[in-house]
Each structure stands twice: as C-alpha cells, then as structure tokens.
Amino acid sequence: MADRSFAGDADAPEFPQGLEWVNTHRPLTLAELAGKVVILDFWTYC
C-alpha cells in the first residue's frame, strides 16, 4: 500500500465570536494554540 498523507492544504478557520467556552476564563484564538497539542471533546445529550 502506498504511503498516504491526510494533511490538508487549507488553514483552519478562526473560532466564531460568541461561542460558549468551558473550562477557560476567556475565549481562545488559533494563534494562542499554534504549536500546542489540542484535544477537542464533542459530546451530546441524547
């Protein structure tokens, strides 16, 4: 099997204004997170 890359060629969009943030005292920006490992946890109550 040939080596495949899943890297994209588009930059991630900035977080929209007005989001509700959990476990942080203020909204974050992508510039602040650059070079860091970021774990996003998406959940639903259903």
C-alpha positions as a Markdown table, in Angstrom:
| # | Residue | x | y | z |
|---|---|---|---|---|
| 1 | Met | 0.0 | 0.0 | 0.0 |
| 2 | Ala | 1.4 | 3.4 | -0.9 |
| 3 | Asp | 2.0 | 6.0 | 1.8 |
| 4 | Arg | -0.9 | 8.4 | 2.1 |
| 5 | Ser | -1.0 | 11.8 | 3.7 |
| 6 | Phe | -4.1 | 13.1 | 5.3 |
| 7 | Ala | -2.7 | 16.6 | 5.7 |
| 8 | Gly | -5.0 | 19.3 | 4.3 |
| 9 | Asp | -4.0 | 22.3 | 2.3 |
| 10 | Ala | -6.3 | 24.8 | 3.9 |
| 11 | Asp | -5.8 | 26.7 | 7.1 |
| 12 | Ala | -8.3 | 26.2 | 9.9 |
| 13 | Pro | -10.8 | 29.0 | 10.3 |
| 14 | Glu | -10.7 | 31.2 | 13.4 |
| 15 | Phe | -13.3 | 30.3 | 16.2 |
| 16 | Pro | -16.6 | 32.2 | 15.7 |
| 17 | Gln | -17.4 | 35.1 | 18.0 |
| 18 | Gly | -20.0 | 34.3 | 20.8 |
| 19 | Leu | -19.1 | 30.7 | 21.4 |
| 20 | Glu | -19.7 | 29.3 | 24.9 |
| 21 | Trp | -16.3 | 28.2 | 26.3 |
| 22 | Val | -16.0 | 25.6 | 29.0 |
| 23 | Asn | -13.0 | 25.3 | 31.5 |
| 24 | Thr | -11.3 | 28.5 | 30.3 |
| 25 | His | -11.8 | 32.0 | 31.7 |
| 26 | Arg | -11.9 | 33.6 | 28.2 |
| 27 | Pro | -12.2 | 32.7 | 24.5 |
| 28 | Leu | -9.0 | 31.3 | 22.9 |
| 29 | Thr | -7.6 | 32.1 | 19.4 |
| 30 | Leu | -5.8 | 29.8 | 17.0 |
| 31 | Ala | -2.7 | 31.9 | 17.3 |
| 32 | Glu | -2.5 | 31.1 | 21.0 |
| 33 | Leu | -2.9 | 27.4 | 20.3 |
| 34 | Ala | -0.3 | 27.2 | 17.5 |
| 35 | Gly | 2.4 | 24.6 | 18.2 |
| 36 | Lys | 0.4 | 23.0 | 21.1 |
| 37 | Val | -1.4 | 19.7 | 21.3 |
| 38 | Val | -5.2 | 20.5 | 21.5 |
| 39 | Ile | -7.8 | 17.9 | 22.4 |
| 40 | Leu | -11.4 | 18.7 | 21.4 |
| 41 | Asp | -14.2 | 16.8 | 23.1 |
| 42 | Phe | -17.5 | 16.8 | 21.4 |
| 43 | Trp | -20.5 | 15.3 | 23.3 |
| 44 | Thr | -24.2 | 15.2 | 23.1 |
| 45 | Tyr | -27.0 | 14.5 | 25.5 |
| 46 | Cys | -29.5 | 12.2 | 23.8 |
